[in-house]
Amino acid sequence: MNQQIASMQIAQTPYPHFTVENLFPEDYYRLMMAMKPRNDELICLDETGRTTGYPERFVMHLDDHLDNLKDPVKRSFWTRHREWFC
């Protein structure tokens, strides 16, 4: 994974960014999708204090908002994911 990320080209339009294809193995990605938070467990991007002007966008920050997850299995999954990935 590190090699895959290190070799990425940075696109400049419409802003600097890169895309990583197939970052996670398929089975783990399916599990991530099964563990997706419900909409009412997300927070408005504007409320994160990191940006404004996007009242229609919602996120789950792995550092700050895992307590919003009502299902303890989901909370445990994302806590372990954060410890491994971040």
N, CA, C and O atoms as a GROMACS GRO file, in nm:
protein
  344
    1MET      N    1   0.083  -0.119   0.000
    1MET     CA    2   0.000   0.000   0.000
    1MET      C    3   0.087   0.125   0.000
    1MET      O    4   0.058   0.219  -0.074
    2ASN      N    5   0.194   0.130   0.080
    2ASN     CA    6   0.279   0.248   0.084
    2ASN      C    7   0.338   0.279  -0.052
    2ASN      O    8   0.345   0.396  -0.092
    3GLN      N    9   0.382   0.176  -0.125
    3GLN     CA   10   0.438   0.196  -0.259
    3GLN      C   11   0.331   0.251  -0.352
    3GLN      O   12   0.359   0.339  -0.434
    4GLN      N   13   0.211   0.199  -0.340
    4GLN     CA   14   0.101   0.244  -0.425
    4GLN      C   15   0.075   0.393  -0.403
    4GLN      O   16   0.056   0.468  -0.499
    5ILE      N   17   0.074   0.436  -0.280
    5ILE     CA   18   0.049   0.577  -0.249
    5ILE      C   19   0.169   0.662  -0.288
    5ILE      O   20   0.152   0.771  -0.344
    6ALA      N   21   0.290   0.615  -0.260
    6ALA     CA   22   0.410   0.692  -0.290
    6ALA      C   23   0.426   0.718  -0.440
    6ALA      O   24   0.487   0.818  -0.479
    7SER      N   25   0.374   0.630  -0.522
    7SER     CA   26   0.392   0.646  -0.667
    7SER      C   27   0.277   0.721  -0.734
    7SER      O   28   0.275   0.732  -0.857
    8MET      N   29   0.182   0.771  -0.658
    8MET     CA   30   0.067   0.839  -0.715
    8MET      C   31   0.108   0.972  -0.777
    8MET      O   32   0.194   1.043  -0.725
    9GLN      N   33   0.044   1.005  -0.887
    9GLN     CA   34   0.060   1.136  -0.950
    9GLN      C   35  -0.042   1.231  -0.888
    9GLN      O   36  -0.157   1.193  -0.866
   10ILE      N   37  -0.001   1.353  -0.861
   10ILE     CA   38  -0.092   1.452  -0.804
   10ILE      C   39  -0.153   1.533  -0.918
   10ILE      O   40  -0.082   1.600  -0.993
   11ALA      N   41  -0.286   1.525  -0.929
   11ALA     CA   42  -0.358   1.607  -1.027
   11ALA      C   43  -0.376   1.746  -0.969
   11ALA      O   44  -0.394   1.761  -0.848
   12GLN      N   45  -0.372   1.846  -1.052
   12GLN     CA   46  -0.383   1.985  -1.005
   12GLN      C   47  -0.522   2.045  -1.024
   12GLN      O   48  -0.553   2.149  -0.966
   13THR      N   49  -0.607   1.981  -1.104
   13THR     CA   50  -0.737   2.038  -1.136
   13THR      C   51  -0.848   1.952  -1.078
   13THR      O   52  -0.841   1.830  -1.095
   14PRO      N   53  -0.947   2.002  -1.012
   14PRO     CA   54  -0.970   2.144  -0.986
   14PRO      C   55  -0.892   2.195  -0.865
   14PRO      O   56  -0.896   2.314  -0.835
   15TYR      N   57  -0.822   2.106  -0.796
   15TYR     CA   58  -0.737   2.139  -0.681
   15TYR      C   59  -0.640   2.023  -0.667
   15TYR      O   60  -0.667   1.915  -0.720
   16PRO      N   61  -0.528   2.041  -0.599
   16PRO     CA   62  -0.433   1.929  -0.586
   16PRO      C   63  -0.497   1.810  -0.513
   16PRO      O   64  -0.552   1.824  -0.404
   17HIS      N   65  -0.490   1.692  -0.577
   17HIS     CA   66  -0.547   1.571  -0.519
   17HIS      C   67  -0.490   1.449  -0.590
   17HIS      O   68  -0.430   1.460  -0.696
   18PHE      N   69  -0.509   1.333  -0.529
   18PHE     CA   70  -0.474   1.208  -0.596
   18PHE      C   71  -0.580   1.104  -0.564
   18PHE      O   72  -0.653   1.116  -0.466
   19THR      N   73  -0.586   1.003  -0.648
   19THR     CA   74  -0.684   0.896  -0.633
   19THR      C   75  -0.609   0.765  -0.622
   19THR      O   76  -0.519   0.737  -0.702
   20VAL      N   77  -0.645   0.685  -0.524
   20VAL     CA   78  -0.583   0.554  -0.507
   20VAL      C   79  -0.689   0.449  -0.539
   20VAL      O   80  -0.790   0.438  -0.470
   21GLU      N   81  -0.665   0.372  -0.643
   21GLU     CA   82  -0.756   0.265  -0.682
   21GLU      C   83  -0.726   0.139  -0.600
   21GLU      O   84  -0.609   0.107  -0.576
   22ASN      N   85  -0.829   0.071  -0.557
   22ASN     CA   86  -0.814  -0.058  -0.488
   22ASN      C   87  -0.719  -0.051  -0.369
   22ASN      O   88  -0.634  -0.138  -0.351
   23LEU      N   89  -0.735   0.051  -0.289
   23LEU     CA   90  -0.650   0.069  -0.171
   23LEU      C   91  -0.668  -0.045  -0.071
   23LEU      O   92  -0.571  -0.092  -0.011
   24PHE      N   93  -0.792  -0.088  -0.053
   24PHE     CA   94  -0.822  -0.195   0.042
   24PHE      C   95  -0.856  -0.323  -0.033
   24PHE      O   96  -0.911  -0.318  -0.143
   25PRO      N   97  -0.823  -0.438   0.024
   25PRO     CA   98  -0.866  -0.564  -0.036
   25PRO      C   99  -1.020  -0.567  -0.046
   25PRO      O  100  -1.088  -0.506   0.036
   26GLU      N  101  -1.072  -0.637  -0.146
   26GLU     CA  102  -1.217  -0.637  -0.170
   26GLU      C  103  -1.299  -0.679  -0.049
   26GLU      O  104  -1.402  -0.618  -0.020
   27ASP      N  105  -1.255  -0.782   0.021
   27ASP     CA  106  -1.334  -0.829   0.136
   27ASP      C  107  -1.336  -0.725   0.247
   27ASP      O  108  -1.438  -0.707   0.314
   28TYR      N  109  -1.224  -0.656   0.268
   28TYR     CA  110  -1.220  -0.552   0.371
   28TYR      C  111  -1.304  -0.432   0.328
   28TYR      O  112  -1.373  -0.372   0.411
   29TYR      N  113  -1.301  -0.398   0.202
   29TYR     CA  114  -1.382  -0.288   0.153
   29TYR      C  115  -1.532  -0.318   0.170
   29TYR      O  116  -1.609  -0.231   0.210
   30ARG      N  117  -1.571  -0.442   0.140
   30ARG     CA  118  -1.712  -0.481   0.161
   30ARG      C  119  -1.750  -0.467   0.308
   30ARG      O  120  -1.860  -0.422   0.341
   31LEU      N  121  -1.659  -0.505   0.397
   31LEU     CA  122  -1.686  -0.490   0.541
   31LEU      C  123  -1.698  -0.343   0.578
   31LEU      O  124  -1.786  -0.305   0.656
   32MET      N  125  -1.611  -0.260   0.522
   32MET     CA  126  -1.621  -0.115   0.547
   32MET      C  127  -1.758  -0.062   0.505
   32MET      O  128  -1.819   0.018   0.576
   33MET      N  129  -1.806  -0.105   0.389
   33MET     CA  130  -1.936  -0.059   0.342
   33MET      C  131  -2.049  -0.110   0.431
   33MET      O  132  -2.149  -0.040   0.452
   34ALA      N  133  -2.034  -0.230   0.484
   34ALA     CA  134  -2.134  -0.284   0.576
   34ALA      C  135  -2.134  -0.208   0.708
   34ALA      O  136  -2.236  -0.202   0.777
   35MET      N  137  -2.020  -0.150   0.744
   35MET     CA  138  -2.006  -0.077   0.870
   35MET      C  139  -2.026   0.074   0.854
   35MET      O  140  -2.002   0.150   0.948
   36LYS      N  141  -2.069   0.116   0.735
   36LYS     CA  142  -2.092   0.259   0.713
   36LYS      C  143  -2.189   0.314   0.817
   36LYS      O  144  -2.288   0.249   0.849
   37PRO      N  145  -2.161   0.432   0.868
   37PRO     CA  146  -2.254   0.495   0.961
   37PRO      C  147  -2.385   0.532   0.892
   37PRO      O  148  -2.389   0.556   0.772
   38ARG      N  149  -2.490   0.534   0.970
   38ARG     CA  150  -2.618   0.584   0.920
   38ARG      C  151  -2.607   0.736   0.906
   38ARG      O  152  -2.522   0.798   0.970
   39ASN      N  153  -2.692   0.794   0.825
   39ASN     CA  154  -2.687   0.938   0.804
   39ASN      C  155  -2.700   1.017   0.933
   39ASN      O  156  -2.635   1.120   0.949
   40ASP      N  157  -2.784   0.970   1.026
   40ASP     CA  158  -2.803   1.045   1.151
   40ASP      C  159  -2.684   1.031   1.246
   40ASP      O  160  -2.681   1.097   1.350
   41GLU      N  161  -2.586   0.948   1.212
   41GLU     CA  162  -2.465   0.934   1.294
   41GLU      C  163  -2.350   1.020   1.241
   41GLU      O  164  -2.245   1.031   1.305
   42LEU      N  165  -2.370   1.082   1.127
   42LEU     CA  166  -2.268   1.168   1.068
   42LEU      C  167  -2.285   1.309   1.120
   42LEU      O  168  -2.388   1.343   1.179
   43ILE      N  169  -2.183   1.392   1.098
   43ILE     CA  170  -2.194   1.533   1.136
   43ILE      C  171  -2.179   1.619   1.011
   43ILE      O  172  -2.112   1.580   0.915
   44CYS      N  173  -2.240   1.734   1.014
   44CYS     CA  174  -2.231   1.828   0.903
   44CYS      C  175  -2.086   1.875   0.892
   44CYS      O  176  -2.023   1.909   0.992
   45LEU      N  177  -2.033   1.876   0.771
   45LEU     CA  178  -1.895   1.918   0.748
   45LEU      C  179  -1.870   2.057   0.806
   45LEU      O  180  -1.762   2.084   0.858
   46ASP      N  181  -1.969   2.145   0.798
   46ASP     CA  182  -1.955   2.280   0.853
   46ASP      C  183  -1.930   2.278   1.004
   46ASP      O  184  -1.865   2.368   1.057
   47GLU      N  185  -1.981   2.175   1.073
   47GLU     CA  186  -1.968   2.168   1.219
   47GLU      C  187  -1.831   2.116   1.264
   47GLU      O  188  -1.802   2.115   1.384
   48THR      N  189  -1.748   2.074   1.172
   48THR     CA  190  -1.617   2.020   1.210
   48THR      C  191  -1.518   2.130   1.245
   48THR      O  192  -1.417   2.104   1.310
   49GLY      N  193  -1.547   2.253   1.203
   49GLY     CA  194  -1.454   2.363   1.226
   49GLY      C  195  -1.339   2.364   1.127
   49GLY      O  196  -1.248   2.446   1.138
   50ARG      N  197  -1.343   2.275   1.030
   50ARG     CA  198  -1.233   2.266   0.932
   50ARG      C  199  -1.264   2.338   0.803
   50ARG      O  200  -1.173   2.369   0.726
   51THR      N  201  -1.392   2.365   0.778
   51THR     CA  202  -1.434   2.437   0.658
   51THR      C  203  -1.578   2.484   0.678
   51THR      O  204  -1.645   2.440   0.771
   52THR      N  205  -1.622   2.570   0.592
   52THR     CA  206  -1.761   2.616   0.595
   52THR      C  207  -1.814   2.625   0.452
   52THR      O  208  -1.737   2.622   0.356
   53GLY      N  209  -1.945   2.635   0.440
   53GLY     CA  210  -2.006   2.652   0.310
   53GLY      C  211  -2.054   2.523   0.247
   53GLY      O  212  -2.088   2.520   0.128
   54TYR      N  213  -2.059   2.414   0.325
   54TYR     CA  214  -2.103   2.286   0.272
   54TYR      C  215  -2.210   2.223   0.363
   54TYR      O  216  -2.188   2.114   0.416
   55PRO      N  217  -2.323   2.290   0.381
   55PRO     CA  218  -2.424   2.237   0.473
   55PRO      C  219  -2.487   2.105   0.428
   55PRO      O  220  -2.551   2.036   0.508
   56GLU      N  221  -2.468   2.069   0.301
   56GLU     CA  222  -2.527   1.945   0.250
   56GLU      C  223  -2.432   1.827   0.261
   56GLU      O  224  -2.470   1.715   0.226
   57ARG      N  225  -2.308   1.849   0.308
   57ARG     CA  226  -2.210   1.741   0.317
   57ARG      C  227  -2.194   1.695   0.461
   57ARG      O  228  -2.186   1.777   0.553
   58PHE      N  229  -2.189   1.563   0.479
   58PHE     CA  230  -2.178   1.505   0.612
   58PHE      C  231  -2.060   1.409   0.614
   58PHE      O  232  -2.030   1.343   0.514
   59VAL      N  233  -1.994   1.400   0.729
   59VAL     CA  234  -1.872   1.320   0.742
   59VAL      C  235  -1.869   1.248   0.876
   59VAL      O  236  -1.948   1.278   0.967
   60MET      N  237  -1.778   1.154   0.886
   60MET     CA  238  -1.745   1.091   1.013
   60MET      C  239  -1.594   1.103   1.028
   60MET      O  240  -1.519   1.038   0.955
   61HIS      N  241  -1.550   1.184   1.121
   61HIS     CA  242  -1.407   1.196   1.147
   61HIS      C  243  -1.366   1.086   1.244
   61HIS      O  244  -1.425   1.070   1.350
   62LEU      N  245  -1.265   1.012   1.206
   62LEU     CA  246  -1.221   0.899   1.288
   62LEU      C  247  -1.161   0.944   1.420
   62LEU      O  248  -1.160   0.867   1.516
   63ASP      N  249  -1.111   1.066   1.427
   63ASP     CA  250  -1.049   1.113   1.551
   63ASP      C  251  -1.150   1.163   1.653
   63ASP      O  252  -1.130   1.146   1.774
   64ASP      N  253  -1.258   1.224   1.607
   64ASP     CA  254  -1.343   1.300   1.699
   64ASP      C  255  -1.485   1.250   1.719
   64ASP      O  256  -1.547   1.283   1.820
   65HIS      N  257  -1.539   1.173   1.627
   65HIS     CA  258  -1.683   1.152   1.630
   65HIS      C  259  -1.728   1.007   1.631
   65HIS      O  260  -1.841   0.978   1.594
   66LEU      N  261  -1.642   0.917   1.672
   66LEU     CA  262  -1.683   0.777   1.676
   66LEU      C  263  -1.790   0.750   1.781
   66LEU      O  264  -1.864   0.652   1.771
   67ASP      N  265  -1.800   0.837   1.880
   67ASP     CA  266  -1.904   0.820   1.982
   67ASP      C  267  -2.044   0.841   1.923
   67ASP      O  268  -2.143   0.802   1.985
   68ASN      N  269  -2.053   0.902   1.805
   68ASN     CA  270  -2.182   0.920   1.739
   68ASN      C  271  -2.239   0.788   1.689
   68ASN      O  272  -2.359   0.777   1.664
   69LEU      N  273  -2.154   0.687   1.674
   69LEU     CA  274  -2.200   0.557   1.625
   69LEU      C  275  -2.275   0.484   1.735
   69LEU      O  276  -2.219   0.454   1.841
   70LYS      N  277  -2.401   0.457   1.710
   70LYS     CA  278  -2.486   0.394   1.812
   70LYS      C  279  -2.459   0.244   1.828
   70LYS      O  280  -2.475   0.188   1.936
   71ASP      N  281  -2.420   0.180   1.720
   71ASP     CA  282  -2.394   0.036   1.720
   71ASP      C  283  -2.252   0.010   1.772
   71ASP      O  284  -2.156   0.054   1.710
   72PRO      N  285  -2.238  -0.062   1.884
   72PRO     CA  286  -2.104  -0.086   1.939
   72PRO      C  287  -2.014  -0.168   1.846
   72PRO      O  288  -1.892  -0.155   1.850
   73VAL      N  289  -2.073  -0.251   1.761
   73VAL     CA  290  -1.993  -0.328   1.665
   73VAL      C  291  -1.931  -0.233   1.563
   73VAL      O  292  -1.813  -0.246   1.531
   74LYS      N  293  -2.009  -0.139   1.513
   74LYS     CA  294  -1.956  -0.040   1.419
   74LYS      C  295  -1.851   0.048   1.486
   74LYS      O  296  -1.747   0.076   1.427
   75ARG      N  297  -1.878   0.090   1.608
   75ARG     CA  298  -1.783   0.176   1.680
   75ARG      C  299  -1.651   0.102   1.700
   75ARG      O  300  -1.544   0.161   1.684
   76SER      N  301  -1.658  -0.025   1.735
   76SER     CA  302  -1.537  -0.105   1.753
   76SER      C  303  -1.462  -0.122   1.621
   76SER      O  304  -1.340  -0.110   1.618
   77PHE      N  305  -1.535  -0.148   1.512
   77PHE     CA  306  -1.471  -0.163   1.382
   77PHE      C  307  -1.395  -0.037   1.344
   77PHE      O  308  -1.278  -0.045   1.307
   78TRP      N  309  -1.461   0.079   1.354
   78TRP     CA  310  -1.397   0.203   1.311
   78TRP      C  311  -1.285   0.245   1.406
   78TRP      O  312  -1.190   0.311   1.364
   79THR      N  313  -1.295   0.209   1.532
   79THR     CA  314  -1.185   0.237   1.625
   79THR      C  315  -1.062   0.156   1.585
   79THR      O  316  -0.952   0.210   1.582
   80ARG      N  317  -1.081   0.028   1.554
   80ARG     CA  318  -0.969  -0.055   1.510
   80ARG      C  319  -0.914  -0.007   1.376
   80ARG      O  320  -0.792  -0.008   1.354
   81HIS      N  321  -1.003   0.034   1.287
   81HIS     CA  322  -0.960   0.087   1.157
   81HIS      C  323  -0.873   0.211   1.177
   81HIS      O  324  -0.768   0.225   1.114
   82ARG      N  325  -0.918   0.300   1.264
   82ARG     CA  326  -0.841   0.422   1.292
   82ARG      C  327  -0.704   0.389   1.348
   82ARG      O  328  -0.605   0.449   1.306
   83GLU      N  329  -0.696   0.295   1.440
   83GLU     CA  330  -0.568   0.258   1.500
   83GLU      C  331  -0.472   0.200   1.396
   83GLU      O  332  -0.351   0.220   1.404
   84TRP      N  333  -0.527   0.128   1.299
   84TRP     CA  334  -0.444   0.067   1.196
   84TRP      C  335  -0.409   0.165   1.085
   84TRP      O  336  -0.295   0.169   1.039
   85PHE      N  337  -0.508   0.245   1.041
   85PHE     CA  338  -0.493   0.323   0.920
   85PHE      C  339  -0.438   0.463   0.944
   85PHE      O  340  -0.367   0.518   0.859
   86CYS      N  341  -0.469   0.521   1.056
   86CYS     CA  342  -0.433   0.663   1.077
   86CYS      C  343  -0.301   0.680   1.149
   86CYS      O  344  -0.258   0.793   1.174
   0.00000   0.00000   0.00000
